Amino acid sequence: MLSPLNVITPSEFLFRKVKKMGLWDDIKAGAKNVDSKIGQKYDEEKIESEIRKIEKDIVELKRILGEDVYESYSEGKAYDPAADCKIIKSKYDDIDGLKAEKERIIAEAKAEREANRQAKN
């Protein structure tokens, strides 16, 4: 690309500058996408952790429910599990809400990364 006298012509200079700027734009877009992906994974993991905690709570509530039912039965008492079942149902509803939140985070991060790619072009 250099002329015989090792002098860069103005057009060669501009070509190299534009080429370097394109590379820099690629690097910036790539960094934004990496940052977006890291943030997304962090948020996803927080949600997954909360879901696991709620699932453990559900297991414990079901164990207690079973003990209460058996205790009532063994003592000949009537037991209405509706209130306990409502609590367990609300825990499942919480999990569904967290899963929806996770999907929203994934979609937003994906849209952000796509916008970064489009801005690069």
C-alpha positions as CSV (number, residue, x, y, z in Angstrom):
1,M,0.0,0.0,0.0
2,L,2.9,2.4,0.5
3,S,4.1,4.3,-2.5
4,P,7.7,3.6,-3.8
5,L,9.0,6.5,-1.6
6,N,7.4,5.1,1.6
7,V,5.0,8.1,1.6
8,I,1.4,7.6,2.4
9,T,-0.9,9.3,0.0
10,P,-3.9,11.2,1.4
11,S,-6.3,8.5,0.2
12,E,-4.3,5.7,1.8
13,F,-4.2,7.7,5.0
14,L,-8.0,8.1,5.0
15,F,-8.5,4.4,4.1
16,R,-6.3,3.3,7.0
17,K,-8.0,5.7,9.4
18,V,-11.5,4.5,8.4
19,K,-10.4,0.9,8.7
20,K,-9.0,1.5,12.2
21,M,-12.2,3.3,13.2
22,G,-14.2,0.3,12.0
23,L,-12.2,-2.0,14.1
24,W,-12.6,0.3,17.1
25,D,-16.4,0.3,16.6
26,D,-16.3,-3.5,16.4
27,I,-14.4,-3.7,19.7
28,K,-16.8,-1.2,21.4
29,A,-19.8,-3.1,20.2
30,G,-18.3,-6.4,21.3
31,A,-17.5,-5.0,24.7
32,K,-21.1,-3.7,25.1
33,N,-22.4,-7.2,24.1
34,V,-20.1,-8.9,26.6
35,D,-21.2,-6.5,29.3
36,S,-24.8,-7.1,28.4
37,K,-24.4,-10.9,28.5
38,I,-22.6,-10.8,31.9
39,G,-25.3,-8.6,33.4
40,Q,-28.0,-10.9,32.0
41,K,-26.4,-14.0,33.4
42,Y,-26.0,-12.3,36.8
43,D,-29.7,-11.3,36.9
44,E,-30.7,-14.8,35.7
45,E,-28.6,-16.5,38.5
46,K,-30.2,-14.2,41.1
47,I,-33.6,-15.3,39.9
48,E,-32.6,-19.0,39.8
49,S,-31.3,-18.7,43.3
50,E,-34.6,-17.2,44.5
51,I,-36.5,-20.0,42.7
52,R,-34.4,-22.7,44.4
53,K,-35.1,-21.0,47.8
54,I,-38.8,-21.0,47.2
55,E,-38.7,-24.6,46.0
56,K,-37.0,-25.6,49.3
57,D,-39.7,-23.7,51.2
58,I,-42.4,-25.6,49.2
59,V,-40.8,-29.0,50.1
60,E,-40.7,-27.9,53.8
61,L,-44.4,-26.7,53.7
62,K,-45.5,-30.0,52.1
63,R,-43.6,-31.9,54.8
64,I,-45.3,-29.9,57.5
65,L,-48.7,-30.3,55.8
66,G,-48.2,-34.1,55.7
67,E,-47.3,-34.2,59.4
68,D,-50.3,-32.0,60.3
69,V,-52.7,-34.2,58.3
70,Y,-51.3,-37.4,59.9
71,E,-51.3,-35.9,63.4
72,S,-55.0,-34.9,63.0
73,Y,-55.9,-38.3,61.5
74,S,-54.1,-40.2,64.3
75,E,-55.9,-38.1,66.9
76,G,-59.3,-38.5,65.2
77,K,-59.6,-34.8,64.5
78,A,-60.8,-33.2,61.3
79,Y,-58.2,-31.2,59.4
80,D,-58.8,-28.7,56.7
81,P,-55.7,-28.2,54.6
82,A,-57.1,-25.4,52.5
83,A,-55.2,-22.6,54.2
84,D,-51.9,-24.5,54.0
85,C,-52.5,-25.4,50.4
86,K,-53.2,-21.8,49.5
87,I,-49.8,-20.9,51.0
88,I,-48.1,-23.6,48.9
89,K,-50.1,-22.4,45.8
90,S,-48.9,-18.8,46.4
91,K,-45.3,-20.1,46.4
92,Y,-45.8,-21.7,43.0
93,D,-47.3,-18.5,41.8
94,D,-44.1,-16.7,43.0
95,I,-42.0,-19.1,41.0
96,D,-44.1,-18.5,37.9
97,G,-43.6,-14.7,38.3
98,L,-39.9,-15.1,38.7
99,K,-39.7,-17.3,35.6
100,A,-41.6,-14.6,33.6
101,E,-39.1,-12.0,35.0
102,K,-36.2,-14.2,33.8
103,E,-37.7,-14.4,30.3
104,R,-38.2,-10.7,30.2
105,I,-34.5,-10.1,31.2
106,I,-33.3,-12.5,28.6
107,A,-35.5,-10.8,25.9
108,E,-34.3,-7.3,26.9
109,A,-30.7,-8.3,26.9
110,K,-31.0,-10.0,23.6
111,A,-32.6,-6.9,22.1
112,E,-29.9,-4.7,23.6
113,R,-27.2,-6.9,22.0
114,E,-29.0,-6.8,18.7
115,A,-29.2,-3.0,18.9
116,N,-25.5,-2.9,19.6
117,R,-24.8,-5.0,16.5
118,Q,-27.1,-2.8,14.4
119,A,-25.4,0.4,15.6
120,K,-22.1,-1.1,14.7
121,N,-23.2,-1.5,11.1
